[in-house]
Amino acid sequence: MSLARLIAWAPVFILLLVAAPLAHAVENEQVAAEIRKIIDNGEPLMGDQQSDDRIVEVYVFYADDRDYKPLWVRDSGPKAKAHDILMAIKGAADMGLDPVAYRVGEIEQKLETAKTPRELAELEFLLTRAFLDFGRDINRGIVEPQTAGKENAITSKQMGALTLIDGAERADNIADYVRSLEPQTPEYQRLKSALAAYREIEVKGGFPVIGKGAALKPGMNDKRVPAIRKYLILTGDLPEGANKESDLYDADLVAAVKWFQYRHGLTEDGIMAQTTFEAMNVPVADRIQQLELNMERRRWMDDDLGKYYILVNIADQELKVVKDGKTVHTARVVVGKPFTRTPVFSEKMKYIVLNPYWNVPPNIANNEYLPKLRRDPGVLKRERIRVFAGNGDSGREVDPYSVNWSSINRMPYSLRQDSGPKNALGRVKFMFPNRFNVYLHDTPSKSLFNRDLRVFSHGCVRVQNPLELAELLLADQGWSKARIDAQIAEGGQRIINLKTQVPVHVTYMTAWANKDGSIHFRRDVYKRDEQLARVLAGAEAGG
């Protein structure tokens, strides 16, 4: 084009450049005016203004950042983004959430019927509120952890309303943006896939009921065997082509039952006894809910637990050490009894103690040792426990026979158990200071690790083969197994500070999926699933 022609066309180009944003403003002008009225009048379209802290952020978003222009609609009707959000919310069930909680029916109706500027403005706020609820829930969980029990001493991550809707405005693809809000961990994604698999089982009619009766051992014939085969084919423990009609408990079925037992934390002996029958007779709907509850727990957790960390699963009674995403050590653990439950929390391990003393906690001193002392002041000597006036490390030692224990209602002394083979903490303890005074330690009661259900402690976590864990954690500080053994043999307490503190995450997961595709379930030993289910039901009903 010649210079003369360019000069001639210049006014037209300028007009087009100016007209484009004007046209954009005009197409939102009527709805924007309604949005402004709603905000100026303080109408409660975003919730109860006395309690909903999102309102200020949302109104700032519309008033200051957008000059009241809508995000989801225009004067002519809903934008494509509005329909995209509806589709995303309809998929909430795939994430273990209920689409009804986000008013999906009302949104669907208004997308069809909203025509006037007022109706479109109301739809705008409905979509904004639904998206904020949905985005928040898939990002950090439906409820705060503490509302499901004070023992959940963790704080879920937070994302403000302004950040959420600003991200939605900038997103080229709403589906991709929604996926980015979910936990970005393989553990969460595997749970999501497991949920889909168990929903498919439900669609097929669920699990067959396995009849009650005597224990079933390899080589036996039993009328319950066909139902067991059908069950194990549904769960993938037995290949699809297996004979479904035979009532012989044959080698293939035994192998499948052992795998089922492994997935459920049971003794892998291939014998169908009471606990295995009970696990098989849990309805598929209950397993689906279990998966949903543990997806909620995963949303509470940080995506990044650290490059090197220790994970303790209370429900599984197992510990694992993870380095660069790979498990490098596992151990069975004993956790708190149902009345002295181990809490959920995260802290950093700072030091390890060899040949530790045991400073008896006040509640144990009062509830367990004081009654014993009233009957026999010599009971402490047999357990190598000494009495101190004041702190056990610096106080004055007291002769237990010099005290009139029958006149005491509450223990006024400190009790400390000396190092040795009978010490309640064994030969090593792993310290990550926390308000619960819970830590990892050895134990003289080794036989407890052989049990399927290991809930016997006062709240601390007893570790199987703890010296292997100590060797692993101290390897980069010149502490070989031989050196650790020699230090223990010398006697006397030795504190070793860790050069690099190690995060310890104490969790409660009753369902998860491994990298090999196996889906695992554990008993709800503390009834925390039941409590969380009740809290979630209340939150969704009130949403």
Buried (B, 14 or more C-beta within 10 A) or exposed (E): EEEEEEEEEEEEEEEEEEEEEEEEEEBBBBBBBBBBBBBEEEEEBBBEEEEBEBBEBBBBBBBEEBEBBBBBBBBEBBBEBBBBBBEBBBBBBEBBBBBBBBBBEEBBEBBEEBEEBBBBBBBBBBBBBBBBBBBBBBBBBBBBBEBBBEBBBBEBEEBEBBEBBBBBBEBEEBEEBBBEBBBEBEBBBBBBBBBEBBBEBBEEEBBBEBEEEEEBBBEBEBEBBBBBBBBBBBBBBBEEEBEEEBBBBBEBBBBBBBBBBBBBBBBBBBBBBEBBBBBBBBEBEEBBBBBBBBBBBBBBBBEEBBEBBBBBBBBBBBBBBBEEEEEEBEBBBBBBBEEBBBBBBBBBBEBBBBBBBBBBBEEBBBEEBBEBBBEEBEBBEEBBBBBBEEEBEEBEEBEBEEBEBEEBEEBEBBBBBBBBEBBBBBBBBBBBEBEBEBBBBBBEEEEBBEEEBBBBBBBBBBBBBBBBBBBBBBEEEEBEEEEBBEBBEEEEEBEBEBEEBBBBBBBBBBBBBEEEEBBBBBBBBBEBBEBBBEBBEEBBEEB
